[in-house]
Amino acid sequence: MIDQLESAFNFHQRALGLRQARHEVLAANIANADTPNYKARDIDFASELKKAVESGGAQQGSHGGLTLSRTSEQHMAGTGPAWRGVGNTDLLYRIPDQPSLDGNTVDMDRERTQFADNAVRYQAALTIMNRRIQGLKNAMQPE
């Protein structure tokens, strides 16, 4: 039963995680719009979601996080979280339409548009997931 519930939410969970990661990347681009030589980054959402779904049943904690180096035996061993919690997400560089003189490739109009689009899609994914949860709750309750 739990496996069926997990598989029912697996796709949406991965999609929300990628949307969150993309939101953070886009926010970093906007925050660095005036930083010289900053290169705008983005996530190819469709290919990353396909890669995440094809990876199958890997749990969120097993996405190959960062390994912490220990400089003393008294330090605690452990691993850090994967980048933004989405595993091995490939960040791509944006190709600028019109490069600036300071080497910055952030196009604020494009970033704002992508940011707003991602926010709307994130909210839509949350709404779908909430309705799915509500439907499962209704199905589990006796009449």
N, CA, C and O atoms as CSV, one atom per row, in Angstrom:
chain,resi,resn,atom,element,x,y,z
A,1,MET,N,N,0.821,-1.198,0.000
A,1,MET,CA,C,0.000,0.000,0.000
A,1,MET,C,C,0.863,1.260,0.000
A,1,MET,O,O,0.620,2.198,-0.759
A,2,ILE,N,N,1.878,1.261,0.870
A,2,ILE,CA,C,2.760,2.433,0.940
A,2,ILE,C,C,3.516,2.607,-0.367
A,2,ILE,O,O,3.734,3.734,-0.814
A,3,ASP,N,N,3.921,1.493,-0.989
A,3,ASP,CA,C,4.633,1.570,-2.264
A,3,ASP,C,C,3.757,2.209,-3.336
A,3,ASP,O,O,4.247,2.978,-4.163
A,4,GLN,N,N,2.469,1.895,-3.324
A,4,GLN,CA,C,1.564,2.479,-4.297
A,4,GLN,C,C,1.397,3.975,-4.062
A,4,GLN,O,O,1.339,4.756,-5.012
A,5,LEU,N,N,1.320,4.371,-2.796
A,5,LEU,CA,C,1.215,5.802,-2.489
A,5,LEU,C,C,2.492,6.531,-2.901
A,5,LEU,O,O,2.449,7.630,-3.453
A,6,GLU,N,N,3.620,5.898,-2.622
A,6,GLU,CA,C,4.894,6.526,-2.983
A,6,GLU,C,C,5.006,6.700,-4.491
A,6,GLU,O,O,5.428,7.755,-4.964
A,7,SER,N,N,4.636,5.682,-5.241
A,7,SER,CA,C,4.718,5.779,-6.698
A,7,SER,C,C,3.717,6.798,-7.238
A,7,SER,O,O,3.966,7.427,-8.267
A,8,ALA,N,N,2.590,6.963,-6.552
A,8,ALA,CA,C,1.593,7.939,-6.993
A,8,ALA,C,C,2.112,9.364,-6.882
A,8,ALA,O,O,1.728,10.228,-7.671
A,9,PHE,N,N,2.973,9.616,-5.918
A,9,PHE,CA,C,3.477,10.969,-5.697
A,9,PHE,C,C,4.903,11.180,-6.194
A,9,PHE,O,O,5.408,12.302,-6.157
A,10,ASN,N,N,5.553,10.129,-6.654
A,10,ASN,CA,C,6.959,10.208,-7.038
A,10,ASN,C,C,7.200,11.247,-8.132
A,10,ASN,O,O,8.093,12.085,-8.006
A,11,PHE,N,N,6.418,11.195,-9.191
A,11,PHE,CA,C,6.592,12.133,-10.306
A,11,PHE,C,C,6.413,13.572,-9.841
A,11,PHE,O,O,7.230,14.438,-10.154
A,12,HIS,N,N,5.343,13.825,-9.094
A,12,HIS,CA,C,5.058,15.190,-8.644
A,12,HIS,C,C,6.119,15.683,-7.660
A,12,HIS,O,O,6.486,16.858,-7.669
A,13,GLN,N,N,6.602,14.787,-6.824
A,13,GLN,CA,C,7.649,15.156,-5.878
A,13,GLN,C,C,8.912,15.580,-6.621
A,13,GLN,O,O,9.525,16.592,-6.281
A,14,ARG,N,N,9.291,14.826,-7.610
A,14,ARG,CA,C,10.488,15.152,-8.387
A,14,ARG,C,C,10.290,16.445,-9.175
A,14,ARG,O,O,11.202,17.267,-9.266
A,15,ALA,N,N,9.108,16.622,-9.738
A,15,ALA,CA,C,8.830,17.840,-10.497
A,15,ALA,C,C,8.884,19.064,-9.599
A,15,ALA,O,O,9.440,20.091,-9.989
A,16,LEU,N,N,8.314,18.972,-8.401
A,16,LEU,CA,C,8.368,20.099,-7.466
A,16,LEU,C,C,9.794,20.400,-7.044
A,16,LEU,O,O,10.173,21.567,-6.938
A,17,GLY,N,N,10.588,19.371,-6.802
A,17,GLY,CA,C,11.987,19.583,-6.433
A,17,GLY,C,C,12.764,20.281,-7.531
A,17,GLY,O,O,13.565,21.174,-7.254
A,18,LEU,N,N,12.538,19.884,-8.771
A,18,LEU,CA,C,13.220,20.537,-9.888
A,18,LEU,C,C,12.727,21.966,-10.084
A,18,LEU,O,O,13.515,22.862,-10.387
A,19,ARG,N,N,11.431,22.179,-9.911
A,19,ARG,CA,C,10.906,23.554,-10.020
A,19,ARG,C,C,11.528,24.448,-8.954
A,19,ARG,O,O,11.875,25.596,-9.231
A,20,GLN,N,N,11.671,23.930,-7.741
A,20,GLN,CA,C,12.289,24.707,-6.671
A,20,GLN,C,C,13.740,25.031,-7.008
A,20,GLN,O,O,14.192,26.162,-6.826
A,21,ALA,N,N,14.464,24.032,-7.498
A,21,ALA,CA,C,15.868,24.247,-7.856
A,21,ALA,C,C,15.977,25.275,-8.979
A,21,ALA,O,O,16.855,26.136,-8.946
A,22,ARG,N,N,15.097,25.191,-9.965
A,22,ARG,CA,C,15.129,26.162,-11.063
A,22,ARG,C,C,14.796,27.554,-10.562
A,22,ARG,O,O,15.368,28.541,-11.025
A,23,HIS,N,N,13.880,27.634,-9.627
A,23,HIS,CA,C,13.519,28.924,-9.045
A,23,HIS,C,C,14.731,29.560,-8.368
A,23,HIS,O,O,14.963,30.762,-8.504
A,24,GLU,N,N,15.495,28.761,-7.645
A,24,GLU,CA,C,16.688,29.274,-6.968
A,24,GLU,C,C,17.751,29.716,-7.962
A,24,GLU,O,O,18.428,30.719,-7.737
A,25,VAL,N,N,17.906,28.978,-9.060
A,25,VAL,CA,C,18.884,29.356,-10.084
A,25,VAL,C,C,18.467,30.662,-10.749
A,25,VAL,O,O,19.297,31.546,-10.959
A,26,LEU,N,N,17.190,30.784,-11.078
A,26,LEU,CA,C,16.703,32.017,-11.703
A,26,LEU,C,C,16.816,33.204,-10.754
A,26,LEU,O,O,17.142,34.312,-11.179
A,27,ALA,N,N,16.548,32.975,-9.468
A,27,ALA,CA,C,16.694,34.049,-8.482
A,27,ALA,C,C,18.151,34.481,-8.367
A,27,ALA,O,O,18.436,35.669,-8.215
A,28,ALA,N,N,19.075,33.523,-8.439
A,28,ALA,CA,C,20.499,33.864,-8.402
A,28,ALA,C,C,20.885,34.687,-9.623
A,28,ALA,O,O,21.689,35.614,-9.519
A,29,ASN,N,N,20.320,34.356,-10.776
A,29,ASN,CA,C,20.590,35.146,-11.985
A,29,ASN,C,C,20.122,36.583,-11.805
A,29,ASN,O,O,20.844,37.524,-12.135
A,30,ILE,N,N,18.916,36.747,-11.282
A,30,ILE,CA,C,18.366,38.092,-11.077
A,30,ILE,C,C,19.195,38.862,-10.051
A,30,ILE,O,O,19.459,40.051,-10.226
A,31,ALA,N,N,19.599,38.187,-8.990
A,31,ALA,CA,C,20.389,38.845,-7.950
A,31,ALA,C,C,21.760,39.282,-8.464
A,31,ALA,O,O,22.335,40.245,-7.956
A,32,ASN,N,N,22.278,38.587,-9.458
A,32,ASN,CA,C,23.606,38.909,-9.985
A,32,ASN,C,C,23.548,39.645,-11.317
A,32,ASN,O,O,24.493,39.578,-12.104
A,33,ALA,N,N,22.461,40.339,-11.574
A,33,ALA,CA,C,22.297,41.032,-12.849
A,33,ALA,C,C,23.349,42.116,-13.061
A,33,ALA,O,O,23.676,42.432,-14.204
A,34,ASP,N,N,23.882,42.690,-11.989
A,34,ASP,CA,C,24.877,43.751,-12.109
A,34,ASP,C,C,26.284,43.288,-11.772
A,34,ASP,O,O,27.191,44.114,-11.668
A,35,THR,N,N,26.487,41.990,-11.600
A,35,THR,CA,C,27.805,41.460,-11.260
A,35,THR,C,C,28.617,41.266,-12.537
A,35,THR,O,O,28.198,40.524,-13.426
A,36,PRO,N,N,29.768,41.920,-12.641
A,36,PRO,CA,C,30.583,41.751,-13.846
A,36,PRO,C,C,31.011,40.293,-14.029
A,36,PRO,O,O,31.336,39.598,-13.066
A,37,ASN,N,N,31.004,39.854,-15.277
A,37,ASN,CA,C,31.420,38.508,-15.686
A,37,ASN,C,C,30.553,37.388,-15.118
A,37,ASN,O,O,30.957,36.226,-15.158
A,38,TYR,N,N,29.378,37.709,-14.593
A,38,TYR,CA,C,28.472,36.659,-14.129
A,38,TYR,C,C,27.801,36.022,-15.331
A,38,TYR,O,O,27.306,36.718,-16.218
A,39,LYS,N,N,27.787,34.713,-15.356
A,39,LYS,CA,C,27.176,33.968,-16.453
A,39,LYS,C,C,25.840,33.402,-15.993
A,39,LYS,O,O,25.780,32.645,-15.024
A,40,ALA,N,N,24.779,33.767,-16.687
A,40,ALA,CA,C,23.432,33.304,-16.342
A,40,ALA,C,C,23.338,31.802,-16.551
A,40,ALA,O,O,23.850,31.262,-17.532
A,41,ARG,N,N,22.669,31.129,-15.601
A,41,ARG,CA,C,22.518,29.674,-15.643
A,41,ARG,C,C,21.039,29.331,-15.670
A,41,ARG,O,O,20.187,30.153,-15.334
A,42,ASP,N,N,20.753,28.112,-16.073
A,42,ASP,CA,C,19.375,27.626,-16.056
A,42,ASP,C,C,19.403,26.103,-16.057
A,42,ASP,O,O,20.442,25.481,-16.281
A,43,ILE,N,N,18.248,25.526,-15.801
A,43,ILE,CA,C,18.076,24.080,-15.797
A,43,ILE,C,C,17.156,23.728,-16.953
A,43,ILE,O,O,16.112,24.356,-17.130
A,44,ASP,N,N,17.538,22.723,-17.745
A,44,ASP,CA,C,16.653,22.204,-18.777
A,44,ASP,C,C,15.658,21.292,-18.068
A,44,ASP,O,O,15.930,20.114,-17.839
A,45,PHE,N,N,14.504,21.855,-17.725
A,45,PHE,CA,C,13.550,21.171,-16.868
A,45,PHE,C,C,13.091,19.838,-17.443
A,45,PHE,O,O,13.057,18.834,-16.731
A,46,ALA,N,N,12.740,19.818,-18.726
A,46,ALA,CA,C,12.196,18.596,-19.330
A,46,ALA,C,C,13.208,17.452,-19.292
A,46,ALA,O,O,12.862,16.331,-18.918
A,47,SER,N,N,14.441,17.725,-19.673
A,47,SER,CA,C,15.427,16.638,-19.690
A,47,SER,C,C,15.800,16.207,-18.276
A,47,SER,O,O,16.045,15.025,-18.039
A,48,GLU,N,N,15.848,17.151,-17.332
A,48,GLU,CA,C,16.178,16.790,-15.951
A,48,GLU,C,C,15.063,15.976,-15.304
A,48,GLU,O,O,15.336,15.048,-14.542
A,49,LEU,N,N,13.801,16.317,-15.602
A,49,LEU,CA,C,12.684,15.545,-15.065
A,49,LEU,C,C,12.672,14.143,-15.660
A,49,LEU,O,O,12.413,13.166,-14.958
A,50,LYS,N,N,12.950,14.048,-16.949
A,50,LYS,CA,C,13.010,12.738,-17.595
A,50,LYS,C,C,14.123,11.899,-16.970
A,50,LYS,O,O,13.942,10.710,-16.708
A,51,LYS,N,N,15.266,12.522,-16.735
A,51,LYS,CA,C,16.388,11.806,-16.121
A,51,LYS,C,C,16.033,11.369,-14.701
A,51,LYS,O,O,16.380,10.260,-14.292
A,52,ALA,N,N,15.349,12.226,-13.947
A,52,ALA,CA,C,14.971,11.891,-12.567
A,52,ALA,C,C,13.956,10.757,-12.529
A,52,ALA,O,O,14.049,9.870,-11.680
A,53,VAL,N,N,12.999,10.777,-13.432
A,53,VAL,CA,C,11.981,9.725,-13.458
A,53,VAL,C,C,12.594,8.400,-13.917
A,53,VAL,O,O,12.259,7.342,-13.383
A,54,GLU,N,N,13.486,8.455,-14.902
A,54,GLU,CA,C,14.114,7.229,-15.396
A,54,GLU,C,C,15.060,6.610,-14.377
A,54,GLU,O,O,15.324,5.409,-14.420
A,55,SER,N,N,15.579,7.439,-13.447
A,55,SER,CA,C,16.481,6.897,-12.433
A,55,SER,C,C,15.732,5.973,-11.489
A,55,SER,O,O,16.345,5.222,-10.730
A,56,GLY,N,N,14.411,6.026,-11.534
A,56,GLY,CA,C,13.590,5.063,-10.804
A,56,GLY,C,C,13.407,5.396,-9.357
A,56,GLY,O,O,13.162,6.543,-8.986
A,57,GLY,N,N,13.533,4.356,-8.524
A,57,GLY,CA,C,13.168,4.454,-7.126
A,57,GLY,C,C,14.226,5.010,-6.217
A,57,GLY,O,O,14.166,4.768,-5.011
A,58,ALA,N,N,15.197,5.744,-6.726
A,58,ALA,CA,C,16.199,6.324,-5.836
A,58,ALA,C,C,15.534,7.296,-4.887
A,58,ALA,O,O,14.805,8.192,-5.314
A,59,GLN,N,N,15.780,7.124,-3.622
A,59,GLN,CA,C,15.190,8.001,-2.622
A,59,GLN,C,C,15.869,9.359,-2.673
A,59,GLN,O,O,16.984,9.485,-3.179
A,60,GLN,N,N,15.196,10.371,-2.149
A,60,GLN,CA,C,15.718,11.725,-2.222
A,60,GLN,C,C,17.054,11.861,-1.524
A,60,GLN,O,O,17.902,12.635,-1.968
A,61,GLY,N,N,17.264,11.128,-0.440
A,61,GLY,CA,C,18.513,11.228,0.283
A,61,GLY,C,C,19.666,10.513,-0.387
A,61,GLY,O,O,20.810,10.692,0.032
A,62,SER,N,N,19.418,9.713,-1.405
A,62,SER,CA,C,20.478,8.945,-2.033
A,62,SER,C,C,20.901,9.519,-3.374
A,62,SER,O,O,21.363,8.777,-4.240
A,63,HIS,N,N,20.754,10.813,-3.564
A,63,HIS,CA,C,21.055,11.438,-4.840
A,63,HIS,C,C,22.517,11.817,-4.999
A,63,HIS,O,O,22.831,12.718,-5.776
A,64,GLY,N,N,23.407,11.166,-4.298
A,64,GLY,CA,C,24.813,11.468,-4.505
A,64,GLY,C,C,25.185,12.857,-4.045
A,64,GLY,O,O,25.621,13.679,-4.851
A,65,GLY,N,N,25.022,13.131,-2.776
A,65,GLY,CA,C,25.348,14.444,-2.249
A,65,GLY,C,C,26.839,14.657,-2.162
A,65,GLY,O,O,27.626,13.832,-2.625
A,66,LEU,N,N,27.214,15.747,-1.578
A,66,LEU,CA,C,28.609,16.095,-1.418
A,66,LEU,C,C,29.234,15.269,-0.307
A,66,LEU,O,O,28.603,15.020,0.720
A,67,THR,N,N,30.461,14.849,-0.513
A,67,THR,CA,C,31.176,14.132,0.519
A,67,THR,C,C,32.004,15.147,1.297
A,67,THR,O,O,32.761,15.923,0.713
A,68,LEU,N,N,31.856,15.135,2.596
A,68,LEU,CA,C,32.581,16.082,3.440
A,68,LEU,C,C,33.961,15.529,3.765
A,68,LEU,O,O,34.093,14.360,4.129
A,69,SER,N,N,35.000,16.373,3.634
A,69,SER,CA,C,36.325,15.900,4.022
A,69,SER,C,C,36.556,16.185,5.490
A,69,SER,O,O,36.139,17.209,6.031
A,70,ARG,N,N,37.232,15.247,6.105
A,70,ARG,CA,C,37.537,15.375,7.533
A,70,ARG,C,C,39.023,15.653,7.680
A,70,ARG,O,O,39.859,14.917,7.156
A,71,THR,N,N,39.342,16.716,8.395
A,71,THR,CA,C,40.740,17.052,8.626
A,71,THR,C,C,41.233,16.500,9.952
A,71,THR,O,O,42.420,16.597,10.266
A,72,SER,N,N,40.331,15.924,10.727
A,72,SER,CA,C,40.688,15.327,12.008
A,72,SER,C,C,39.804,14.114,12.234
A,72,SER,O,O,38.652,14.092,11.800
A,73,GLU,N,N,40.328,13.121,12.902
A,73,GLU,CA,C,39.536,11.929,13.215
A,73,GLU,C,C,38.416,12.241,14.196
A,73,GLU,O,O,37.470,11.464,14.321
A,74,GLN,N,N,38.512,13.368,14.891
A,74,GLN,CA,C,37.485,13.748,15.861
A,74,GLN,C,C,36.271,14.393,15.186
A,74,GLN,O,O,35.228,14.564,15.818
A,75,HIS,N,N,36.405,14.751,13.910
A,75,HIS,CA,C,35.281,15.331,13.188
A,75,HIS,C,C,34.264,14.249,12.849
A,75,HIS,O,O,34.618,13.089,12.638
A,76,MET,N,N,33.010,14.642,12.802
A,76,MET,CA,C,31.948,13.693,12.461
A,76,MET,C,C,31.979,13.410,10.969
A,76,MET,O,O,32.169,14.319,10.161
A,77,ALA,N,N,31.792,12.155,10.609
A,77,ALA,CA,C,31.718,11.780,9.192
A,77,ALA,C,C,30.308,12.066,8.688
A,77,ALA,O,O,29.351,12.070,9.462
A,78,GLY,N,N,30.193,12.297,7.429
A,78,GLY,CA,C,28.865,12.516,6.870
A,78,GLY,C,C,28.943,12.991,5.444
A,78,GLY,O,O,30.022,13.173,4.882
A,79,THR,N,N,27.778,13.188,4.873
A,79,THR,CA,C,27.696,13.728,3.526
A,79,THR,C,C,26.781,14.924,3.563
A,79,THR,O,O,25.835,14.977,4.348
A,80,GLY,N,N,27.065,15.872,2.717
A,80,GLY,CA,C,26.217,17.042,2.594
A,80,GLY,C,C,25.100,16.757,1.626
A,80,GLY,O,O,25.125,15.744,0.927
A,81,PRO,N,N,24.128,17.626,1.574
A,81,PRO,CA,C,23.023,17.410,0.645
A,81,PRO,C,C,23.486,17.606,-0.793
A,81,PRO,O,O,24.470,18.297,-1.057
A,82,ALA,N,N,22.767,16.990,-1.705
A,82,ALA,CA,C,23.039,17.211,-3.117
A,82,ALA,C,C,22.678,18.657,-3.452
A,82,ALA,O,O,21.986,19.321,-2.680
A,83,TRP,N,N,23.139,19.138,-4.582
A,83,TRP,CA,C,22.899,20.527,-4.950
A,83,TRP,C,C,21.414,20.830,-4.927
A,83,TRP,O,O,20.641,20.259,-5.697
A,84,ARG,N,N,21.026,21.721,-4.049
A,84,ARG,CA,C,19.639,22.186,-3.936
A,84,ARG,C,C,18.642,21.043,-3.779
A,84,ARG,O,O,17.451,21.223,-4.034
A,85,GLY,N,N,19.109,19.882,-3.365
A,85,GLY,CA,C,18.199,18.787,-3.111
A,85,GLY,C,C,17.687,18.068,-4.340
A,85,GLY,O,O,16.710,17.325,-4.238
A,86,VAL,N,N,18.302,18.255,-5.501
A,86,VAL,CA,C,17.807,17.584,-6.689
A,86,VAL,C,C,18.841,16.681,-7.319
A,86,VAL,O,O,18.691,16.295,-8.479
A,87,GLY,N,N,19.863,16.339,-6.608
A,87,GLY,CA,C,20.814,15.370,-7.129
A,87,GLY,C,C,21.784,15.958,-8.126
A,87,GLY,O,O,22.317,17.050,-7.930
A,88,ASN,N,N,22.004,15.224,-9.191
A,88,ASN,CA,C,23.006,15.603,-10.183
A,88,ASN,C,C,22.391,16.438,-11.293
A,88,ASN,O,O,22.437,16.052,-12.461
A,89,THR,N,N,21.828,17.553,-10.943
A,89,THR,CA,C,21.200,18.436,-11.913
A,89,THR,C,C,22.269,19.168,-12.698
A,89,THR,O,O,23.185,19.756,-12.122
A,90,ASP,N,N,22.147,19.130,-14.021
A,90,ASP,CA,C,23.095,19.828,-14.875
A,90,ASP,C,C,22.638,21.268,-15.053
A,90,ASP,O,O,21.538,21.528,-15.541
A,91,LEU,N,N,23.493,22.197,-14.653
A,91,LEU,CA,C,23.203,23.604,-14.874
A,91,LEU,C,C,23.791,24.005,-16.215
A,91,LEU,O,O,24.954,23.727,-16.505
A,92,LEU,N,N,22.992,24.649,-17.014
A,92,LEU,CA,C,23.422,25.087,-18.330
A,92,LEU,C,C,23.669,26.583,-18.316
A,92,LEU,O,O,23.051,27.315,-17.542
A,93,TYR,N,N,24.560,27.031,-19.160
A,93,TYR,CA,C,24.790,28.470,-19.320
A,93,TYR,C,C,23.842,29.000,-20.372
A,93,TYR,O,O,23.576,28.344,-21.379
A,94,ARG,N,N,23.334,30.197,-20.128
A,94,ARG,CA,C,22.466,30.838,-21.103
A,94,ARG,C,C,23.320,31.508,-22.175
A,94,ARG,O,O,24.369,32.082,-21.881
A,95,ILE,N,N,22.865,31.428,-23.396
A,95,ILE,CA,C,23.526,32.129,-24.488
A,95,ILE,C,C,22.862,33.499,-24.588
A,95,ILE,O,O,21.661,33.590,-24.842
A,96,PRO,N,N,23.636,34.562,-24.389
A,96,PRO,CA,C,23.019,35.892,-24.373
A,96,PRO,C,C,22.583,36.347,-25.762
A,96,PRO,O,O,23.243,36.061,-26.762
A,97,ASP,N,N,21.457,37.061,-25.803
A,97,ASP,CA,C,20.995,37.654,-27.056
A,97,ASP,C,C,21.874,38.838,-27.434
A,97,ASP,O,O,22.204,39.053,-28.600
A,98,GLN,N,N,22.242,39.602,-26.401
A,98,GLN,CA,C,23.054,40.787,-26.613
A,98,GLN,C,C,24.046,40.885,-25.459
A,98,GLN,O,O,23.690,41.383,-24.392
A,99,PRO,N,N,25.285,40.422,-25.646
A,99,PRO,CA,C,26.257,40.438,-24.550
A,99,PRO,C,C,26.564,41.855,-24.088
A,99,PRO,O,O,26.559,42.799,-24.878
A,100,SER,N,N,26.831,41.984,-22.794
A,100,SER,CA,C,27.161,43.299,-22.251
A,100,SER,C,C,28.674,43.490,-22.239
A,100,SER,O,O,29.430,42.532,-22.396
A,101,LEU,N,N,29.101,44.712,-22.056
A,101,LEU,CA,C,30.531,45.020,-22.061
A,101,LEU,C,C,31.259,44.453,-20.852
A,101,LEU,O,O,32.453,44.161,-20.927
A,102,ASP,N,N,30.544,44.295,-19.727
A,102,ASP,CA,C,31.204,43.784,-18.521
A,102,ASP,C,C,31.222,42.257,-18.453
A,102,ASP,O,O,31.701,41.699,-17.465
A,103,GLY,N,N,30.716,41.570,-19.472
A,103,GLY,CA,C,30.752,40.114,-19.512
A,103,GLY,C,C,29.575,39.435,-18.838
A,103,GLY,O,O,29.518,38.205,-18.809
A,104,ASN,N,N,28.640,40.190,-18.297
A,104,ASN,CA,C,27.461,39.630,-17.641
A,104,ASN,C,C,26.470,39.181,-18.714
A,104,ASN,O,O,26.195,39.928,-19.653
A,105,THR,N,N,25.934,37.971,-18.583
A,105,THR,CA,C,25.008,37.447,-19.596
A,105,THR,C,C,23.559,37.416,-19.126
A,105,THR,O,O,22.723,36.781,-19.768
A,106,VAL,N,N,23.243,38.086,-18.022
A,106,VAL,CA,C,21.872,38.093,-17.499
A,106,VAL,C,C,21.034,39.084,-18.290
A,106,VAL,O,O,21.369,40.265,-18.373
A,107,ASP,N,N,19.949,38.601,-18.869
A,107,ASP,CA,C,18.959,39.440,-19.548
A,107,ASP,C,C,17.757,39.523,-18.613
A,107,ASP,O,O,17.014,38.552,-18.468
A,108,MET,N,N,17.565,40.669,-17.984
A,108,MET,CA,C,16.544,40.801,-16.944
A,108,MET,C,C,15.135,40.505,-17.458
A,108,MET,O,O,14.331,39.918,-16.735
A,109,ASP,N,N,14.827,40.899,-18.683
A,109,ASP,CA,C,13.492,40.598,-19.216
A,109,ASP,C,C,13.271,39.092,-19.309
A,109,ASP,O,O,12.220,38.586,-18.915
A,110,ARG,N,N,14.258,38.386,-19.829
A,110,ARG,CA,C,14.160,36.929,-19.944
A,110,ARG,C,C,14.084,36.282,-18.570
A,110,ARG,O,O,13.286,35.369,-18.355
A,111,GLU,N,N,14.913,36.750,-17.637
A,111,GLU,CA,C,14.932,36.162,-16.293
A,111,GLU,C,C,13.601,36.360,-15.580
A,111,GLU,O,O,13.081,35.430,-14.962
A,112,ARG,N,N,13.050,37.562,-15.662
A,112,ARG,CA,C,11.757,37.822,-15.024
A,112,ARG,C,C,10.656,36.959,-15.625
A,112,ARG,O,O,9.810,36.422,-14.910
A,113,THR,N,N,10.681,36.832,-16.951
A,113,THR,CA,C,9.675,36.001,-17.626
A,113,THR,C,C,9.807,34.545,-17.197
A,113,THR,O,O,8.810,33.906,-16.862
A,114,GLN,N,N,11.025,34.017,-17.205
A,114,GLN,CA,C,11.251,32.630,-16.805
A,114,GLN,C,C,10.892,32.415,-15.334
A,114,GLN,O,O,10.334,31.380,-14.967
A,115,PHE,N,N,11.218,33.404,-14.496
A,115,PHE,CA,C,10.921,33.320,-13.067
A,115,PHE,C,C,9.414,33.247,-12.837
A,115,PHE,O,O,8.938,32.406,-12.075
A,116,ALA,N,N,8.664,34.134,-13.501
A,116,ALA,CA,C,7.203,34.151,-13.352
A,116,ALA,C,C,6.586,32.865,-13.901
A,116,ALA,O,O,5.682,32.301,-13.284
A,117,ASP,N,N,7.065,32.401,-15.051
A,117,ASP,CA,C,6.561,31.167,-15.642
A,117,ASP,C,C,6.811,29.981,-14.713
A,117,ASP,O,O,5.929,29.146,-14.513
A,118,ASN,N,N,8.008,29.910,-14.150
A,118,ASN,CA,C,8.343,28.815,-13.240
A,118,ASN,C,C,7.485,28.877,-11.976
A,118,ASN,O,O,7.066,27.840,-11.461
A,119,ALA,N,N,7.221,30.088,-11.474
A,119,ALA,CA,C,6.395,30.243,-10.271
A,119,ALA,C,C,4.968,29.759,-10.526
A,119,ALA,O,O,4.375,29.090,-9.680
A,120,VAL,N,N,4.422,30.097,-11.686
A,120,VAL,CA,C,3.066,29.665,-12.026
A,120,VAL,C,C,3.010,28.141,-12.167
A,120,VAL,O,O,2.067,27.506,-11.696
A,121,ARG,N,N,4.009,27.566,-12.807
A,121,ARG,CA,C,4.045,26.111,-12.983
A,121,ARG,C,C,4.247,25.391,-11.653
A,121,ARG,O,O,3.702,24.308,-11.439
A,122,TYR,N,N,5.030,25.992,-10.761
A,122,TYR,CA,C,5.224,25.416,-9.426
A,122,TYR,C,C,3.895,25.399,-8.671
A,122,TYR,O,O,3.531,24.397,-8.055
A,123,GLN,N,N,3.177,26.521,-8.729
A,123,GLN,CA,C,1.881,26.611,-8.053
A,123,GLN,C,C,0.885,25.626,-8.647
A,123,GLN,O,O,0.101,25.018,-7.918
A,124,ALA,N,N,0.911,25.466,-9.955
A,124,ALA,CA,C,0.015,24.507,-10.602
A,124,ALA,C,C,0.341,23.074,-10.160
A,124,ALA,O,O,-0.562,22.276,-9.910
A,125,ALA,N,N,1.626,22.758,-10.066
A,125,ALA,CA,C,2.028,21.424,-9.617
A,125,ALA,C,C,1.588,21.178,-8.176
A,125,ALA,O,O,1.167,20.073,-7.833
A,126,LEU,N,N,1.685,22.210,-7.333
A,126,LEU,CA,C,1.209,22.074,-5.952
A,126,LEU,C,C,-0.293,21.835,-5.906
A,126,LEU,O,O,-0.766,21.007,-5.128
A,127,THR,N,N,-1.045,22.555,-6.734
A,127,THR,CA,C,-2.491,22.389,-6.780
A,127,THR,C,C,-2.859,20.975,-7.222
A,127,THR,O,O,-3.747,20.350,-6.643
A,128,ILE,N,N,-2.178,20.477,-8.241
A,128,ILE,CA,C,-2.440,19.111,-8.712
A,128,ILE,C,C,-2.144,18.106,-7.609
A,128,ILE,O,O,-2.928,17.185,-7.376
A,129,MET,N,N,-1.020,18.279,-6.934
A,129,MET,CA,C,-0.644,17.344,-5.874
A,129,MET,C,C,-1.637,17.415,-4.712
A,129,MET,O,O,-2.006,16.380,-4.157
A,130,ASN,N,N,-2.076,18.621,-4.335
A,130,ASN,CA,C,-3.052,18.763,-3.255
A,130,ASN,C,C,-4.376,18.091,-3.609
A,130,ASN,O,O,-4.994,17.447,-2.761
A,131,ARG,N,N,-4.803,18.237,-4.842
A,131,ARG,CA,C,-6.050,17.592,-5.267
A,131,ARG,C,C,-5.912,16.078,-5.276
A,131,ARG,O,O,-6.856,15.356,-4.958
A,132,ARG,N,N,-4.744,15.612,-5.638
A,132,ARG,CA,C,-4.513,14.163,-5.636
A,132,ARG,C,C,-4.546,13.620,-4.207
A,132,ARG,O,O,-5.115,12.558,-3.953
A,133,ILE,N,N,-3.939,14.348,-3.287
A,133,ILE,CA,C,-3.964,13.948,-1.876
A,133,ILE,C,C,-5.395,13.958,-1.356
A,133,ILE,O,O,-5.822,13.031,-0.668
A,134,GLN,N,N,-6.124,15.004,-1.688
A,134,GLN,CA,C,-7.515,15.102,-1.243
A,134,GLN,C,C,-8.346,13.957,-1.806
A,134,GLN,O,O,-9.190,13.400,-1.105
A,135,GLY,N,N,-8.116,13.604,-3.060
A,135,GLY,CA,C,-8.836,12.482,-3.664
A,135,GLY,C,C,-8.523,11.172,-2.961
A,135,GLY,O,O,-9.422,10.361,-2.738
A,136,LEU,N,N,-7.265,10.953,-2.611
A,136,LEU,CA,C,-6.896,9.737,-1.885
A,136,LEU,C,C,-7.495,9.722,-0.477
A,136,LEU,O,O,-7.923,8.673,0.004
A,137,LYS,N,N,-7.525,10.878,0.181
A,137,LYS,CA,C,-8.132,10.951,1.510
A,137,LYS,C,C,-9.615,10.637,1.444
A,137,LYS,O,O,-10.145,9.924,2.296
A,138,ASN,N,N,-10.283,11.174,0.429
A,138,ASN,CA,C,-11.717,10.900,0.264
A,138,ASN,C,C,-11.973,9.421,-0.019
A,138,ASN,O,O,-12.962,8.858,0.450
A,139,ALA,N,N,-11.087,8.800,-0.779
A,139,ALA,CA,C,-11.264,7.390,-1.109
A,139,ALA,C,C,-11.035,6.502,0.110
A,139,ALA,O,O,-11.597,5.409,0.178
A,140,MET,N,N,-10.233,6.935,1.065
A,140,MET,CA,C,-9.931,6.137,2.250
A,140,MET,C,C,-10.983,6.272,3.339
A,140,MET,O,O,-11.051,5.426,4.230
A,141,GLN,N,N,-11.800,7.310,3.289
A,141,GLN,CA,C,-12.795,7.522,4.331
A,141,GLN,C,C,-14.044,6.690,4.065
A,141,GLN,O,O,-14.476,6.559,2.920
A,142,PRO,N,N,-14.622,6.127,5.124
A,142,PRO,CA,C,-15.853,5.352,4.936
A,142,PRO,C,C,-17.019,6.275,4.606
A,142,PRO,O,O,-17.029,7.452,4.968
A,143,GLU,N,N,-17.980,5.722,3.924
A,143,GLU,CA,C,-19.152,6.519,3.551
A,143,GLU,C,C,-20.167,6.591,4.621
A,143,GLU,O,O,-21.205,7.228,4.445
